[in-house]
Amino acid sequence: MRAVDYSQPPMSASPAPARMARRSPVSAVLVVRDCATQLPATLVALAFCDEIVVVDSGSRDDTVAVARAWGARVIEEPWRGFGPQKQFAIEQAVYDWVLCVDSDEVVSTSLCASIEDILRAPDFHVYEIGRRSLFFGRYLRYGEGRADYSARLFNRGYAKWSEDRVYEKVITLSRVGRAKGDLLCGEGDTLTAALKRQDEFSTLAARLAVGEGESSGGVKVIVSPAFRFIKNYFFRLGFMDGVPGLVFALMGAYSSFLKHAKMVELQRTGNGEKL
């Protein structure tokens, strides 16, 4: 990916109109909080979109200022949970076609070209997109580093985000197409950052699970991480990414362990949360 100087926004940071004529306009939509450092890379890769909508939920850093400097329309809204927040965000967009991107994701050149082609003559109302993670200085190609495809580009008249506060997904009755290219995720570039993120997310996931009446115990604490490692390292070929692939698979297993261990703790203390 070409290096870009993000120290200063360009003279005109507003998203550039698409060069290709006769395509449907599209709104890029992001929900963010405290991501001032990585946000410029995400926004500059979205310059092909006709507008960028950023919904911020109480950032304590310069996220809002950075987003506005790079041409985004910023809306401040208290946190509702992942699904409800993302649904609120797409409802604020001007255009019906929306591209939902996380604050640590960058639209690759090939994905940008694919989206432009799709919007000139859509065969579907919903498109799923692949995701690759940056880890130990390289983009992984297999295992958990090559995430499953998920719906990110869609006409909001035919799809919506689920109400799930965690593990949200796009709900649609339409057939789903697949875009070429990937979203490149750079948040897990360092082990420290990835472990911190896993600790925070596993706490939220455990509270949700216990609050919804799920239970865990010694067997799940052992079996769930082992199953996740075997699935991603062997069946999804994580070993093909060498040492980074091994570490990434082990981290995925560790995340599963944390969730179930925290569920056991919450069951004993009665602190589950109905989210």
C-alpha positions in Angstrom: 0.0 0.0 0.0 1.4 3.4 -1.0 2.7 5.5 1.8 0.8 8.7 2.4 1.7 11.7 4.6 -1.2 12.2 7.0 0.5 14.9 9.1 -1.7 17.6 7.3 -5.0 17.3 5.5 -4.9 18.2 1.8 -5.9 21.8 0.7 -9.3 20.4 -0.2 -10.1 17.4 2.0 -13.7 16.9 0.8 -14.4 13.6 -1.0 -13.7 13.9 -4.7 -16.6 13.2 -7.0 -16.3 9.8 -8.8 -14.4 10.1 -12.1 -16.5 7.4 -13.6 -19.8 8.8 -14.9 -23.2 7.2 -14.6 -22.8 5.3 -11.4 -25.0 5.3 -8.3 -23.7 7.7 -5.6 -22.5 6.1 -2.4 -22.0 7.3 1.2 -19.1 5.9 3.3 -20.3 5.4 6.9 -18.2 4.9 10.0 -18.9 4.7 13.7 -15.9 5.8 15.7 -14.4 6.6 19.1 -10.8 7.6 20.0 -9.2 6.7 16.7 -7.5 10.0 15.7 -4.2 8.2 14.8 -5.5 5.7 12.3 -8.5 7.6 11.0 -6.7 9.7 8.3 -5.6 6.5 6.4 -9.1 5.3 6.4 -10.6 8.5 5.2 -8.2 9.2 2.4 -8.9 5.8 0.9 -12.6 6.8 0.9 -12.1 9.9 -1.3 -13.9 8.1 -4.2 -17.2 8.1 -2.2 -19.7 10.9 -2.7 -19.8 11.7 1.0 -18.3 10.4 4.3 -20.4 10.2 7.4 -18.7 9.8 10.7 -20.7 9.0 13.9 -18.7 9.7 17.0 -19.6 8.4 20.4 -17.7 10.6 22.8 -14.1 10.6 21.6 -11.7 12.0 24.1 -8.9 12.5 21.6 -8.8 14.5 18.3 -11.0 12.1 16.4 -13.8 14.6 15.6 -11.3 17.4 14.5 -9.4 14.9 12.3 -12.6 13.7 10.7 -13.8 17.2 9.9 -10.3 18.2 8.6 -10.4 15.3 6.1 -13.8 16.3 4.8 -16.2 14.0 6.7 -19.6 15.1 8.0 -19.5 14.4 11.7 -22.5 13.5 13.9 -22.0 13.0 17.6 -24.3 10.4 19.2 -24.1 8.5 22.5 -23.1 4.8 22.2 -26.0 2.4 21.5 -24.1 -0.8 20.9 -22.5 -1.9 17.6 -25.6 -2.9 15.7 -27.9 0.0 16.7 -25.1 2.5 16.3 -24.3 1.4 12.8 -28.0 1.4 11.9 -28.3 4.9 13.2 -25.2 5.9 11.1 -26.6 4.6 7.8 -29.8 6.4 8.4 -27.9 9.7 8.5 -26.4 9.1 5.0 -27.6 11.2 2.0 -27.5 8.3 -0.4 -29.2 4.9 -0.4 -26.0 3.0 -1.3 -23.7 2.8 1.8 -20.2 1.5 2.3 -19.7 0.6 6.0 -16.1 0.7 7.1 -14.4 0.5 10.5 -12.0 3.2 11.7 -9.0 0.9 11.4 -9.9 -0.4 7.8 -8.5 0.9 4.5 -10.2 0.3 1.2 -7.6 -1.3 -1.1 -7.1 -0.1 -4.6 -8.6 -3.2 -6.1 -11.7 -2.9 -3.8 -12.2 0.7 -4.8 -12.2 -0.3 -8.5 -14.6 -3.1 -7.8 -17.0 -0.8 -6.0 -16.9 1.7 -8.8 -17.8 -1.1 -11.3 -20.5 -2.5 -9.1 -22.2 0.9 -8.7 -22.3 1.5 -12.4 -24.5 -1.6 -12.9 -25.4 -3.5 -9.7 -26.5 -7.1 -10.1 -27.4 -7.3 -6.4 -28.6 -5.0 -3.6 -26.1 -6.3 -1.1 -22.4 -7.1 -1.5 -20.0 -8.8 0.9 -16.4 -7.8 1.2 -13.3 -9.7 2.5 -11.0 -8.4 5.2 -7.2 -8.9 5.7 -5.4 -8.1 8.9 -2.0 -6.5 9.2 0.1 -8.4 11.8 3.8 -8.4 12.4 4.3 -6.1 9.5 2.4 -8.1 6.8 -1.1 -8.6 5.6 -2.2 -12.2 6.4 -3.7 -14.3 3.7 -5.2 -17.3 5.6 -6.8 -18.3 8.9 -8.3 -15.6 11.1 -6.1 -13.0 9.4 -8.2 -13.5 6.3 -11.6 -12.8 7.8 -14.8 -14.3 6.4 -16.7 -12.2 3.9 -19.3 -9.9 5.4 -21.9 -7.5 4.0 -20.5 -4.0 3.9 -21.7 -2.4 0.7 -25.5 -2.3 0.3 -28.6 -0.4 -0.7 -30.1 0.5 2.7 -33.6 0.0 1.2 -32.9 -3.7 1.1 -30.8 -4.3 4.2 -30.1 -3.1 7.7 -27.9 -3.7 10.6 -29.1 -6.1 13.3 -30.0 -4.9 16.8 -27.1 -7.0 18.3 -24.9 -4.9 20.7 -22.0 -7.2 19.9 -21.5 -9.6 16.9 -23.7 -7.3 14.8 -24.5 -8.3 11.2 -26.3 -7.0 8.1 -29.8 -8.5 7.7 -31.3 -8.8 4.2 -33.7 -10.9 2.3 -31.9 -10.1 -1.0 -29.4 -12.3 -2.8 -25.8 -11.2 -1.8 -23.0 -10.6 -4.3 -19.3 -10.4 -3.6 -17.0 -7.5 -4.3 -13.4 -8.0 -5.5 -10.5 -6.8 -3.3 -10.2 -6.4 0.5 -10.6 -4.1 3.4 -7.1 -3.9 4.9 -7.2 -3.8 8.7 -4.2 -2.4 10.5 -5.2 -2.2 14.1 -3.6 -5.5 15.0 -0.1 -4.5 13.7 1.4 -4.7 17.2 0.9 -7.6 19.7 0.3 -5.1 22.5 -2.6 -3.3 20.7 -4.2 -6.6 19.6 -4.1 -8.0 23.2 -5.6 -4.8 24.6 -8.4 -5.0 22.1 -9.1 -8.6 22.8 -9.3 -8.0 26.6 -11.8 -5.2 26.1 -13.9 -7.1 23.6 -14.0 -10.3 25.5 -15.3 -8.5 28.6 -18.1 -7.0 26.6 -18.9 -10.4 24.9 -18.9 -12.2 28.2 -21.3 -9.7 29.8 -23.6 -10.0 26.9 -23.6 -13.8 26.9 -24.3 -14.1 30.6 -26.9 -11.3 30.5 -28.7 -13.3 27.7 -28.7 -16.4 29.8 -25.8 -18.3 28.2 -23.5 -20.3 30.5 -19.9 -21.5 30.4 -17.8 -23.9 32.5 -14.6 -25.8 32.6 -15.3 -27.8 29.5 -16.0 -24.8 27.3 -13.0 -22.9 28.8 -10.8 -25.6 27.4 -12.7 -26.9 24.3 -13.7 -23.5 22.7 -10.2 -22.1 22.4 -8.8 -25.5 21.2 -11.5 -25.8 18.5 -11.0 -22.2 17.4 -7.2 -22.7 17.0 -7.6 -26.0 15.1 -10.2 -24.5 12.8 -8.2 -21.4 11.9 -4.7 -22.8 12.0 -5.2 -26.1 10.2 -8.6 -26.1 8.3 -8.4 -22.4 7.2 -4.6 -22.8 6.5 -3.3 -20.3 9.0 0.0 -22.2 9.0 0.6 -20.8 5.5 1.3 -17.4 7.0 4.3 -18.7 8.9 5.1 -17.4 12.4 2.6 -14.4 12.1 -0.1 -16.9 11.3 0.7 -19.1 14.3 0.7 -16.2 16.7 -2.5 -14.8 15.2 -4.2 -18.2 15.6 -3.0 -18.5 19.2 -4.4 -15.0 19.9 -7.7 -16.0 18.5 -7.8 -19.0 20.8 -6.7 -16.8 23.7 -9.6 -14.4 23.0 -12.0 -17.4 23.2 -10.4 -18.5 26.5 -10.8 -15.0 27.9 -14.5 -14.8 27.0 -15.4 -18.1 28.6 -13.2 -17.5 31.7 -14.9 -14.2 32.2 -18.3 -15.8 31.8 -17.5 -18.2 34.6 -16.4 -15.3 36.8 -19.6 -13.3 36.0 -21.8 -16.4 36.7 -20.2 -16.6 40.1 -20.5 -12.9 40.9 -23.9 -12.3 39.3 -22.6 -9.4 37.3 -23.9 -10.4 33.8 -25.3 -7.5 31.8 -28.4 -7.5 29.6 -27.1 -5.4 26.8 
